[in-house]
Amino acid sequence: MGCSNCGNRTSHGLPGGCKNNGACGSYGCNKLDVFDWLSITTTKQILPFKGIEVRFKNTRKEYFYNIHNLHLKKGNIVVTDSKSGYDVGIISLTGELVRAQLKKNKIKTKVNQLPQIKRVADQKDIDKWIKYQEAESIALKDVLKLVSKSGLKMKISDLEFQGDGNKAFISYTAETRVDFRELIRKLADKLKVKVEMKQIRPRQEAGLIGAIGSCGRELCCSTWLTNFRSVNTSAARYQQLSINPTKLSGLCGKLKCCLNFELDGYLDAFKTLPKSSIKLKTKKGIAFHQKTDVFKQKVWYSYKDEPHIFIPLEAKTVLSIIEKNKKGEIPMDLNTFQTTKANINKFKAVNMEIGNSNIKLTEPKKKKKKFFKKRKPKKKNP
């Protein structure tokens, strides 16, 4: 379900290698995991909620009805009902938090009308499930060959077999509408199963495949991020980043999702800063806004006659000048409000005396000793 170590199964059907039984934080093992914080408050007198959340490969997660009142807990492998046959998945959530998840995902179907959980998977079901998981990589190569021969403008991202092997889900991306009816017939003849095509977005594709981002870490969409929010270039402008598409776009070709992570903090910080459109009136002239340092709460202004000279001011000072301008008060010059600390440079002084004009600020450079002397050429005998 995730890292390559999970493919090394033990005799009990559990993944080996990382020893976390498929719950490691790498790639997709723990991506759809949810902590059941309501399990602490529930008591035995209250009947448990019969809705069960089951996760499958990649980002597929569905809800089922526990009709047989099975004693299920998180991590159990169960056999679920499907439109064509049955499927096998891992329970990711039980109890009252499933009810909250149904409301969050706006699923208005009643619990007793959801697909049913048939039984807890036995060893035969798990062996068959693992067998079809191992066959997915081989089948994906055949699908890629058929798509390249068909000439359709689409990109195959991933292939997933159903738990019983009667159906295959193929994820693809395409910029325009694709007529793949003939392709489905060829795929069904080649794979000997029913084929269902599912179009996904470029960001979802990056989450399925996984990669290393420019930050040096695994992609957020392939490890923990499941909800994709729209990202605008205004997010980069608020954070004072250069509008460079090559640096701001991720591996999916869209703007990076991490641009939204710190955006709220910048928006809150800008509420305490003066607007860049406001000009400061002084007797020396009108000062224009040049740049802002959000972290240091500093603003730089310059006069029209001296655009190359930037005057740093505190944000509180600028707000007070704006209030004075509104009342009709005009200060003399912005340099009077400037607060800069003199840089104190430390020098190694030699023979420094107060009142002496000849002050040596640096030590004289010592000449390096030559360890090897050049030999004089010997005189040849006549």
ChimeraX attribute file (.defattr): number of C-alpha atoms within 10 A of each C-alpha:
attribute: neighborCount
match mode: 1-to-1
recipient: residues
	/A:1	18
	/A:2	20
	/A:3	15
	/A:4	13
	/A:5	15
	/A:6	21
	/A:7	17
	/A:8	12
	/A:9	15
	/A:10	11
	/A:11	8
	/A:12	8
	/A:13	14
	/A:14	15
	/A:15	20
	/A:16	17
	/A:17	15
	/A:18	14
	/A:19	12
	/A:20	13
	/A:21	16
	/A:22	23
	/A:23	18
	/A:24	16
	/A:25	15
	/A:26	16
	/A:27	24
	/A:28	25
	/A:29	22
	/A:30	17
	/A:31	21
	/A:32	19
	/A:33	16
	/A:34	10
	/A:35	9
	/A:36	15
	/A:37	10
	/A:38	12
	/A:39	12
	/A:40	7
	/A:41	6
	/A:42	13
	/A:43	9
	/A:44	6
	/A:45	6
	/A:46	7
	/A:47	10
	/A:48	13
	/A:49	15
	/A:50	19
	/A:51	26
	/A:52	26
	/A:53	22
	/A:54	26
	/A:55	20
	/A:56	19
	/A:57	19
	/A:58	20
	/A:59	15
	/A:60	10
	/A:61	15
	/A:62	15
	/A:63	22
	/A:64	20
	/A:65	22
	/A:66	22
	/A:67	16
	/A:68	11
	/A:69	10
	/A:70	12
	/A:71	8
	/A:72	17
	/A:73	14
	/A:74	16
	/A:75	16
	/A:76	15
	/A:77	21
	/A:78	21
	/A:79	23
	/A:80	24
	/A:81	18
	/A:82	15
	/A:83	8
	/A:84	11
	/A:85	13
	/A:86	17
	/A:87	23
	/A:88	25
	/A:89	24
	/A:90	22
	/A:91	22
	/A:92	24
	/A:93	24
	/A:94	21
	/A:95	21
	/A:96	19
	/A:97	20
	/A:98	20
	/A:99	17
	/A:100	11
	/A:101	14
	/A:102	17
	/A:103	11
	/A:104	9
	/A:105	8
	/A:106	9
	/A:107	12
	/A:108	8
	/A:109	9
	/A:110	10
	/A:111	20
	/A:112	13
	/A:113	9
	/A:114	17
	/A:115	18
	/A:116	20
	/A:117	25
	/A:118	18
	/A:119	16
	/A:120	16
	/A:121	18
	/A:122	12
	/A:123	12
	/A:124	9
	/A:125	18
	/A:126	19
	/A:127	14
	/A:128	14
	/A:129	20
	/A:130	15
	/A:131	13
	/A:132	17
	/A:133	20
	/A:134	12
	/A:135	14
	/A:136	15
	/A:137	13
	/A:138	11
	/A:139	18
	/A:140	17
	/A:141	11
	/A:142	13
	/A:143	19
	/A:144	14
	/A:145	10
	/A:146	15
	/A:147	18
	/A:148	12
	/A:149	9
	/A:150	13
	/A:151	8
	/A:152	14
	/A:153	14
	/A:154	17
	/A:155	16
	/A:156	19
	/A:157	19
	/A:158	18
	/A:159	24
	/A:160	22
	/A:161	23
	/A:162	23
	/A:163	25
	/A:164	17
	/A:165	20
	/A:166	16
	/A:167	22
	/A:168	22
	/A:169	15
	/A:170	18
	/A:171	20
	/A:172	18
	/A:173	18
	/A:174	15
	/A:175	10
	/A:176	8
	/A:177	8
	/A:178	11
	/A:179	10
	/A:180	14
	/A:181	9
	/A:182	9
	/A:183	17
	/A:184	15
	/A:185	12
	/A:186	17
	/A:187	19
	/A:188	15
	/A:189	12
	/A:190	13
	/A:191	16
	/A:192	13
	/A:193	15
	/A:194	18
	/A:195	21
	/A:196	14
	/A:197	15
	/A:198	13
	/A:199	16
	/A:200	14
	/A:201	14
	/A:202	18
	/A:203	19
	/A:204	22
	/A:205	21
	/A:206	19
	/A:207	24
	/A:208	20
	/A:209	15
	/A:210	18
	/A:211	17
	/A:212	12
	/A:213	13
	/A:214	11
	/A:215	7
	/A:216	8
	/A:217	9
	/A:218	17
	/A:219	22
	/A:220	20
	/A:221	23
	/A:222	26
	/A:223	20
	/A:224	19
	/A:225	13
	/A:226	14
	/A:227	8
	/A:228	10
	/A:229	8
	/A:230	10
	/A:231	15
	/A:232	14
	/A:233	15
	/A:234	13
	/A:235	19
	/A:236	18
	/A:237	11
	/A:238	14
	/A:239	15
	/A:240	14
	/A:241	13
	/A:242	11
	/A:243	12
	/A:244	10
	/A:245	12
	/A:246	11
	/A:247	12
	/A:248	18
	/A:249	14
	/A:250	18
	/A:251	17
	/A:252	14
	/A:253	13
	/A:254	16
	/A:255	22
	/A:256	19
	/A:257	20
	/A:258	12
	/A:259	17
	/A:260	16
	/A:261	9
	/A:262	11
	/A:263	16
	/A:264	12
	/A:265	11
	/A:266	15
	/A:267	13
	/A:268	10
	/A:269	13
	/A:270	15
	/A:271	9
	/A:272	13
	/A:273	19
	/A:274	17
	/A:275	12
	/A:276	13
	/A:277	8
	/A:278	11
	/A:279	14
	/A:280	22
	/A:281	23
	/A:282	17
	/A:283	10
	/A:284	13
	/A:285	15
	/A:286	15
	/A:287	23
	/A:288	19
	/A:289	19
	/A:290	15
	/A:291	15
	/A:292	21
	/A:293	14
	/A:294	17
	/A:295	8
	/A:296	9
	/A:297	15
	/A:298	17
	/A:299	23
	/A:300	19
	/A:301	23
	/A:302	21
	/A:303	21
	/A:304	12
	/A:305	11
	/A:306	9
	/A:307	12
	/A:308	9
	/A:309	12
	/A:310	17
	/A:311	18
	/A:312	22
	/A:313	20
	/A:314	17
	/A:315	20
	/A:316	15
	/A:317	16
	/A:318	21
	/A:319	16
	/A:320	11
	/A:321	20
	/A:322	19
	/A:323	12
	/A:324	15
	/A:325	16
	/A:326	11
	/A:327	9
	/A:328	10
	/A:329	13
	/A:330	16
	/A:331	16
	/A:332	13
	/A:333	15
	/A:334	23
	/A:335	10
	/A:336	8
	/A:337	16
	/A:338	13
	/A:339	11
	/A:340	8
	/A:341	6
	/A:342	6
	/A:343	6
	/A:344	6
	/A:345	5
	/A:346	7
	/A:347	10
	/A:348	9
	/A:349	12
	/A:350	12
	/A:351	10
	/A:352	13
	/A:353	11
	/A:354	6
	/A:355	7
	/A:356	8
	/A:357	8
	/A:358	9
	/A:359	13
	/A:360	14
	/A:361	13
	/A:362	10
	/A:363	11
	/A:364	8
	/A:365	6
	/A:366	6
	/A:367	6
	/A:368	6
	/A:369	6
	/A:370	7
	/A:371	6
	/A:372	6
	/A:373	6
	/A:374	7
	/A:375	6
	/A:376	6
	/A:377	6
	/A:378	6
	/A:379	6
	/A:380	5
	/A:381	4
	/A:382	3
